Amino acid sequence: MMKVWTPTEREIENTKAWGNWSKEVSEFPWFYDDQETCFILEGEAEVSDEKGNIIRFKAGDMVQFEEGLECVWKITRAVKKRYIFGEG
């Protein structure tokens, strides 16, 4: 499962203690061995799973990927995000 939503101010505040990650425009496969929740600070991307489901997200979005997800990231504008693994 992958989901995208507009976070509340409180959710955004909570991300300030999370890790940071950035990546240039690129496409790559990924596997999640734990649930990840991330807040997108900059950029745009789409992620497709093995069933053909696609989500698209951009700066300001909160995104969650389930444990065990096998997917392909396609970054269309360089991404900067805050992230946390597990239940967060």
Phi and psi restraints in degrees (value plus and minus 20) as a CYANA .aco file:
   2 MET   PHI    -152.5  -112.5
   2 MET   PSI     117.9   157.9
   3 LYS   PHI    -163.0  -123.0
   3 LYS   PSI     132.7   172.7
   4 VAL   PHI    -149.9  -109.9
   4 VAL   PSI     117.9   157.9
   5 TRP   PHI    -171.2  -131.2
   5 TRP   PSI     144.9   184.9
   6 THR   PHI    -106.9   -66.9
   6 THR   PSI      97.6   137.6
   7 PRO   PHI     -96.1   -56.1
   7 PRO   PSI     136.6   176.6
   8 THR   PHI     -98.9   -58.9
   8 THR   PSI     146.7   186.7
   9 GLU   PHI     -78.6   -38.6
   9 GLU   PSI     -58.8   -18.8
  10 ARG   PHI     -84.6   -44.6
  10 ARG   PSI     -62.7   -22.7
  11 GLU   PHI     -80.8   -40.8
  11 GLU   PSI     -62.0   -22.0
  12 ILE   PHI     -83.7   -43.7
  12 ILE   PSI     -64.9   -24.9
  13 GLU   PHI     -76.6   -36.6
  13 GLU   PSI     -62.0   -22.0
  14 ASN   PHI     -83.3   -43.3
  14 ASN   PSI     -44.1    -4.1
  15 THR   PHI     -96.7   -56.7
  15 THR   PSI     -31.9     8.1
  16 LYS   PHI     -83.5   -43.5
  16 LYS   PSI     -41.3    -1.3
  17 ALA   PHI    -114.2   -74.2
  17 ALA   PSI     -21.0    19.0
  18 TRP   PHI     -98.8   -58.8
  18 TRP   PSI     149.6   189.6
  19 GLY   PHI     -92.8   -52.8
  19 GLY   PSI     144.5   184.5
  20 ASN   PHI    -137.7   -97.7
  20 ASN   PSI     126.3   166.3
  21 TRP   PHI    -168.2  -128.2
  21 TRP   PSI     122.8   162.8
  22 SER   PHI    -160.8  -120.8
  22 SER   PSI     134.1   174.1
  23 LYS   PHI    -174.5  -134.5
  23 LYS   PSI     119.2   159.2
  24 GLU   PHI     -94.4   -54.4
  24 GLU   PSI     152.6   192.6
  25 VAL   PHI     -75.2   -35.2
  25 VAL   PSI     105.4   145.4
  26 SER   PHI    -192.6  -152.6
  26 SER   PSI     154.7   194.7
  27 GLU   PHI    -159.2  -119.2
  27 GLU   PSI     112.4   152.4
  28 PHE   PHI    -178.6  -138.6
  28 PHE   PSI     130.0   170.0
  29 PRO   PHI     -98.7   -58.7
  29 PRO   PSI     132.9   172.9
  30 TRP   PHI    -168.0  -128.0
  30 TRP   PSI     129.9   169.9
  31 PHE   PHI    -149.2  -109.2
  31 PHE   PSI     111.8   151.8
  32 TYR   PHI    -119.1   -79.1
  32 TYR   PSI      92.5   132.5
  33 ASP   PHI    -111.3   -71.3
  33 ASP   PSI     -17.0    23.0
  34 ASP   PHI    -173.7  -133.7
  34 ASP   PSI     138.1   178.1
  35 GLN   PHI     -84.2   -44.2
  35 GLN   PSI     118.6   158.6
  36 GLU   PHI    -143.3  -103.3
  36 GLU   PSI     116.0   156.0
  37 THR   PHI    -138.6   -98.6
  37 THR   PSI     114.8   154.8
  38 CYS   PHI    -160.6  -120.6
  38 CYS   PSI     131.5   171.5
  39 PHE   PHI    -133.1   -93.1
  39 PHE   PSI     102.8   142.8
  40 ILE   PHI    -105.6   -65.6
  40 ILE   PSI      97.1   137.1
  41 LEU   PHI    -107.9   -67.9
  41 LEU   PSI     -57.6   -17.6
  42 GLU   PHI    -167.7  -127.7
  42 GLU   PSI     133.8   173.8
  43 GLY   PHI      73.2   113.2
  43 GLY   PSI    -193.1  -153.1
  44 GLU   PHI    -167.2  -127.2
  44 GLU   PSI     127.1   167.1
  45 ALA   PHI    -177.2  -137.2
  45 ALA   PSI     146.6   186.6
  46 GLU   PHI    -154.2  -114.2
  46 GLU   PSI     127.7   167.7
  47 VAL   PHI    -148.9  -108.9
  47 VAL   PSI     111.1   151.1
  48 SER   PHI    -137.0   -97.0
  48 SER   PSI     120.7   160.7
  49 ASP   PHI    -118.2   -78.2
  49 ASP   PSI     158.5   198.5
  50 GLU   PHI     -87.6   -47.6
  50 GLU   PSI     -34.6     5.4
  51 LYS   PHI    -112.6   -72.6
  51 LYS   PSI     -22.8    17.2
  52 GLY   PHI      72.6   112.6
  52 GLY   PSI     -17.1    22.9
  53 ASN   PHI     -91.8   -51.8
  53 ASN   PSI     120.0   160.0
  54 ILE   PHI    -149.2  -109.2
  54 ILE   PSI     114.9   154.9
  55 ILE   PHI    -139.2   -99.2
  55 ILE   PSI     127.4   167.4
  56 ARG   PHI    -142.5  -102.5
  56 ARG   PSI     120.5   160.5
  57 PHE   PHI    -168.4  -128.4
  57 PHE   PSI     143.1   183.1
  58 LYS   PHI    -167.6  -127.6
  58 LYS   PSI     157.5   197.5
  59 ALA   PHI     -71.1   -31.1
  59 ALA   PSI     114.3   154.3
  60 GLY   PHI      77.9   117.9
  60 GLY   PSI     -32.2     7.8
  61 ASP   PHI    -109.4   -69.4
  61 ASP   PSI     130.1   170.1
  62 MET   PHI    -124.2   -84.2
  62 MET   PSI     117.5   157.5
  63 VAL   PHI    -153.2  -113.2
  63 VAL   PSI     123.6   163.6
  64 GLN   PHI    -153.7  -113.7
  64 GLN   PSI     116.6   156.6
  65 PHE   PHI    -141.6  -101.6
  65 PHE   PSI     113.7   153.7
  66 GLU   PHI    -101.2   -61.2
  66 GLU   PSI     135.6   175.6
  67 GLU   PHI     -79.6   -39.6
  67 GLU   PSI     116.8   156.8
  68 GLY   PHI      69.4   109.4
  68 GLY   PSI     -21.5    18.5
  69 LEU   PHI     -91.6   -51.6
  69 LEU   PSI     109.9   149.9
  70 GLU   PHI    -129.1   -89.1
  70 GLU   PSI     106.2   146.2
  71 CYS   PHI    -172.5  -132.5
  71 CYS   PSI     157.0   197.0
  72 VAL   PHI    -147.1  -107.1
  72 VAL   PSI     104.6   144.6
  73 TRP   PHI    -109.3   -69.3
  73 TRP   PSI     115.2   155.2
  74 LYS   PHI    -147.6  -107.6
  74 LYS   PSI      84.8   124.8
  75 ILE   PHI    -110.9   -70.9
  75 ILE   PSI      98.0   138.0
  76 THR   PHI    -119.3   -79.3
  76 THR   PSI     -42.0    -2.0
  77 ARG   PHI    -158.6  -118.6
  77 ARG   PSI     111.8   151.8
  78 ALA   PHI     -62.8   -22.8
  78 ALA   PSI     113.0   153.0
  79 VAL   PHI    -125.7   -85.7
  79 VAL   PSI     118.1   158.1
  80 LYS   PHI    -145.3  -105.3
  80 LYS   PSI     112.9   152.9
  81 LYS   PHI    -164.1  -124.1
  81 LYS   PSI     140.0   180.0
  82 ARG   PHI    -125.3   -85.3
  82 ARG   PSI     122.8   162.8
  83 TYR   PHI    -164.7  -124.7
  83 TYR   PSI     138.2   178.2
  84 ILE   PHI    -167.1  -127.1
  84 ILE   PSI     121.4   161.4
  85 PHE   PHI    -119.4   -79.4
  85 PHE   PSI     133.7   173.7
  86 GLY   PHI      68.2   108.2
  86 GLY   PSI    -180.0  -140.0
  87 GLU   PHI     -95.7   -55.7
  87 GLU   PSI     -34.7     5.3
